[in-house]
Amino acid sequence: LSSKQGGFIFSLPALLAAGTAIGSLASGAATIAKTINEKKAIDKQLKEMERHNKEIEVPLSQHDLLKIVCEVKIPNFRGVFMRDVLPQYSKNIECGILNLDSINGSGTHWTCWIKQSENLCYYFDSFGVNPPIEFK
């Protein structure tokens, strides 16, 4: 055999190795691009979450609550009270909003009640805590 015969077969492994290397580089580049895109998406989602939380975490004020009550026209609404300035006497049918802080505080947690008759009153606290002594 002369040295020129069968040369392609001997270079086939080198060509396959080069093709594999190029494929690996392309795959690596695709993985890097995917990772960069995922990081951008996560950063965008985090910024949106922070913006959303800043808007949501503004505490409700008595003014905000009264505005909502007027807009939705809640019947038999008695008022918005701090726990130590509740009315002395309740009406047979009424509802209201109660803050668990004292009049000297800035407010801690809003709760509400609805009284449907002399003997039937529902108290709602999103934390599931019983009504304060002043409410009973």
N, C-alpha and C positions, 0 to 999 in steps of 0.2 A: 504494500500500500504506500502510496505517496503521502506526504504530509498534508496535502490539500484535501484529501478525501475524509469525509466524516467530521469535518470541523464544526458544522452546525450543531451536531448532537453534543459535542463537548461544551459548547457555549450555551446550550439550553438551560442548564442549572443556573448559570449566571444571569440569564434573562429572567428566569422565574424569580430568582432572589431579588432582582431589581424591581420587578413588578410587585412583589410582596412588600418591599420597602416603600414604594410609592403608595400602595394601598394603605399601609400603616400610617404614613404621613397624612394622607387624605383623611383617614379615619380620626387621627389625632387632631387635625385641624377642625373637623366637624364637631368633635367632642369639646374642644376649646370654645368654638362659636356657640354651641348649645349652652355651655356653662356660663358664658358671658351674658347671653340672652336671659337665662334663668335668674342670674343675679340682678339684672336690670328690672325684671318683672317683680322680684322680691323687694327690691328697693322702692319701686313704684307703689307696691301694695303697702309697704311699711309707712311711706309718706302719707298715703291716703288714710290709713288707720290712725295715724297721729293727728291729721287734720280733723277727721271725724270725731275722735275722742275729745279734742279741744272744744269743739262745738257742743258736744253732748254733755261734757262735764261742767257746764255752767250751771250752778245751783239754781233751783226754782225759788223765786221770791213770793211773798204774799201777793204782791202786785201781779205777777205772772199767773198765779192760781186764780185770783179774782177775775182777771181778764178772760181766762178759759171758761170759768163758770158762767160769766155773762154771755160769752159767745155761744155756748151750748145750751144755755137757758135751763139750768138744773132747777127743778121745782123744789120748793120747801128748803132752800139753802139757807142755813142759819149764819154761816160766816166762817172765817179763817181765824183760828185761835192758837195761842201758846198755852201750854198745859196748865199754867197757874192763873190764867185769866178766862177760863171757861165761864159761860153764863151760869148763874146759880141754879136756875130752873130750866128744865128741858120742855119742849113742846111735844105733843103726842106724835106728830109726824114732822120730822126734820132730818136734815143731813148737814154735814159740815166737814171741815178739814182741820186737823189738829197737828201742831208741831210739838214734839216731845221735849223741846227746850223750854226754859223759863223766859219770861218777858225780858229779862236782863241779858239774855244770850242772843246770839245771831241766828239761831236755828240749827237743829241737828237732823231731824228726820220727820218727814211728813207722813201722816196716817189719815184715815177718814172714817166716818161712821154714817150709818143711815138708820133712823128709827122709824119703823113702819106703824107702830101702835104703842100704847102705854107699856106693854110687856114684851115687845119684840124690837131688839136693836142689834144691828150687825156692826162690828168693828173690824176694820181691815188694816193690817200692818204687813208690808211686803216682807219683813223679816220674821213674821210669825210670832211676835211678842204680844203678850197680853196687854190690855189697856192700862194706862197709868192709874194710880189710886184717885187722882183728881177727876178722872172721867166717870167713875162709877157712880 
